[in-house]
Amino acid sequence: VSALGRPTAGSPETAVQSDTRAGEADGPEQSAQGASEAVLASQEKAAETGLVRIPFPSPARTSQLVPSPDGKLVAAATEFGKVYLLDAGTAELSEIADSGHGAVTDLAFSPDSRWLAWAEPVTVHGARSRIRLRETSGSGAAITDVTDGRFHDHSPSFTPDGKFLAFLSERSFDPVYDTHGFDLGFPTSTQP
């Protein structure tokens, strides 16, 4: 019997339960009960294998999870504009950024796992975004704005040696008149 009072796999009680269920009709109540039992079984299996569930400190919807190359950290981005770092060794989750403008995307670790880059929106509708960079060590590490958010910058990626950060930027090379500066601008085309 498991910690939840359920028979373990291979025990006589399990064999009796599966034999009696085989003859029962599957109604909505039975399928709901089956789903609940499946959830309990998966939680028991996770507990047996040492898996740990780590909750966010506030309601969140994950948009991306990326493990670091050395396997010691996991970066998590949310639909609500937050970036978290999870220390896989201690299971400590810490918030490192909060844009408040929408989904953070395109998490990227440097090859040595020392740096984390991401794209975050600077407007509520996500028409413009910026690339940000932060050292992964230390809780008080400063965040560096790689771009200023004038364009839709996305897809940051480190070179294999980790010395450079490349990204895509959507800009236009069709001139558009700027009514405030009486100048021409190029707001929508993608270039590396």
N, C-alpha and C positions, 0 to 999 in steps of 0.2 A: 504494500500500500504506500502511495506517495504521500508527500507532506500535506496535500490537499484532501487526503482521505480517499483517494481513488485507487483502484487496483492497478498495479504496474503491468507493463506488457509481459505476456507469457505466463501470468498467474492464472489459476483455475477460475477466478472470478471474471477475468477478462474474456475467457473462452465462453463462459455461460452467458455473459452480457451480449457478446456478438452473435451467439446462436439465437437468443430470444429476440433480438432486434431484426434479424433477417426475416422473420415471419411477420413483422408488424408493417402496417401501411404507413407510407410517408406522407403525412399531412403537413400543413404549415407549422403546427406546434412542434412536430417531430423535427422538421428541418431547422427551426430556430434552436431547438435543444441541441441538435447535432452541431450547429455552428458554434454555439457556446462551448460545447465540449471540445471542439477543434481548437478554439482559442485557448482554453485551459490546457489542453494537451501541448500546444506549441509553447506556452509559457513554462510548463513543466520541463519540456525538452530544453528550452533555453537555460533554465536554472541548472539543469544537470550538466550542460556543456560549458557553463561559466559565462554565458552571454549576459550582458547587463543592459537594462533600458535606462537611458539618460534623458530625463525630460528637460524641455526648454524652461527658463524661468518665467516666461509669460506665454500666452497663446501664440502659436506660430504655425506657419505652413512652410515646410522646407521646399526651396526651389532648386537647390543643388548641394550635394555632398561630395567632397574631394579629399582623398587621403594624401598625405605628404609622401614624397618619394622615400623617405627613411622609415615610414610607417609609424612614427611617434605622434603625429597630429592628424586631426581631421578638421577640415574647414567646412562650415555649414552656412549657406546663404538662405534667407527667408524671403517670402513674397512680401513681407512687411518692411523690407529695407534694412534688416539687421544681418551682421556677419558675426559668426561665433567661431572660436577655436576650441577644439576638444583635445585635451591631452589624453591619449589612449592608455597611458600607463596609470594615471591617477583617476581617470574618468571625470576630470574637472572641466567644466564648460564655462568659457568666459566670453562675454560680448566684447568685440573689438571695434565695431562700427555700427552706426545707426543713421541711415540717410533720411528715413521717414517719407520717401517719395515713391516707393514701390519696390518691385522685385530686384534684388541684387543677383547678378548673373556672372558667368564666365570666371569662376575662381581658378587661380593658377598659382601653384607653388614653384619656386625656383628649384633647380635640380638638387641643391644642397639642403633644401627645406628651410632655409634661413629667411626667405621672403615670401609674402603672399600678396598677389595682385588680384583685383576684381574690377568689374564694371558696375557702376551704380547710377541710377537716374538722378538728374538734377531738377526735373520737373515732374509734376504729378502724372502726366500722361506718358512719360518716358520717351518723349521725342528727342531729348538731349540726354547724354550720359557722359560720365567722366571715368577715367581710370585712376584707381587709387592703389597705393602700395604701403605695406607695413612689414616691419620685422616681426617674426613669429616669437622670438624670445622676449621675455619681460612683459609685465602687465601694463606698464606705462609707456610702451613704445609709441612714438609719434607716427601719425598717418601722413603720408606724402601724397599730394595731388599730382599725378603725372600729367594729366590734362585738366583744363579748366571748365569743361562742360559746355563750351560754345557749340560743339558738334555732337553727333551720336558716335562716341568712341566705344569700341567693344572688342572682345576676343583677345585679351592680353595673353601673351605667351613668352616665356623666357627662352633664350637661346640655349643650346645644350651645355655650354660652358657656364651659363648663369650670369654672364657679364652684361647682357643687354635684355631689355624688355621690348617686345614688338607688339603692336596692336593694329586694329583696323579702325578707320575713321571715315564716317559717311559725310562727304562734302560734295558740293555741286560745282562743276566747272562751267555751267551755263550762268552767265552773269544775271544777277537780280538787282534791281535798283533799291538802295537803302534810303528810305524817305527821311530818316533822321540825320544821316551823315552825308547825304548827297554824294554817295559813292556806289560802286558796284560790289556785290558780294557773291559768293559761291556756296550756298548752304547745303546741298544734298548730293553727294557722290561718295563712293567708298574707295579709299586708297590705303595701302599699308603704310 
